[in-house]
Amino acid sequence: MLVITRREGEEVVIGDPSNPIGVVRIANIKGDRVRVAFDFPREISVHRREVADQIVSEGQHENAVVAKIAGGNVAKA
């Protein structure tokens, strides 16, 4: 596991720097809360750990679990 320190507005590039898979940016830090922005292609799923665990434990397709958590208000890609 790689652990790094970043300040607000700084980024981490995932993959080849000349053609990255995606970018993770520290969008905002307020107190003990950090907003993280993920810039990845739509075909790559990015989930919070609790959502990913629920997808695996329920053996459901990820869209079904995400829709259930969001109360059915999930934007279609």
N, C-alpha and C positions, 0 to 999 in steps of 0.2 A: 504494500500500500504506500502510495506517495502522499505525504502531507506537506503542504506548502502554506505560506502566509501571503495574503493578498490584501490590498487596500481597496476602498470603494473606487469603482471605475476600472480597476485592473482586470486583466483577462488571463485565462489559461487556454491554450490551443491544444486540441486533441487530435493526434495523428500527425501526418507530414505537414510541417509548417507552410510549405508552398502550396499544398492542396489539403487543408485540414478536413477531418470528418466533422468537426464542430468546434464551437467556442463556448466557454463558460465564463461569464462576467459577473463580478460582484456589483450588483446594481445599486444597492443602498444598504447602509448600516445605521440602525436606530436602536440604541440601547443594546439589549441582548438579542435582537432580531436582525437577521441578514437576509436581504432579498438577492436571490441568485438568478441570473438570466441565462438560458440555454439556447444557443443558436445552432440547431442541427437540422438536417433534412427531415421532412415529414415522415419518411419511411423508417426512421430510427425512433423507437419509443423511448421516452424519458418519463420516469415515474418517481414519485416520492416513495420511500421504502415501505411505508404502511400500505400503499396501493399495490406495489409490486408483490408484497407478501400475500395480500388478499387474492390477487390474480392467481398466484401459484396454489394457495391453499384451497381455493374454490374450484380450481381446474377449469375456469371459464376463460372465454376469449376476453382479452383486455378491454375491449369497447363495452362489453356488458357490465364489467365491474366498475369502470369509470363512470358509466351512465348511472348506475345504481348509487354511487357515492355522490354524484352531482345532482341527484334527484331527477335524472332524465334530461337535464339541460346541458347537453354536450354538443358543441359545434361540430359539424361534420367537415372533414377535410376535403 
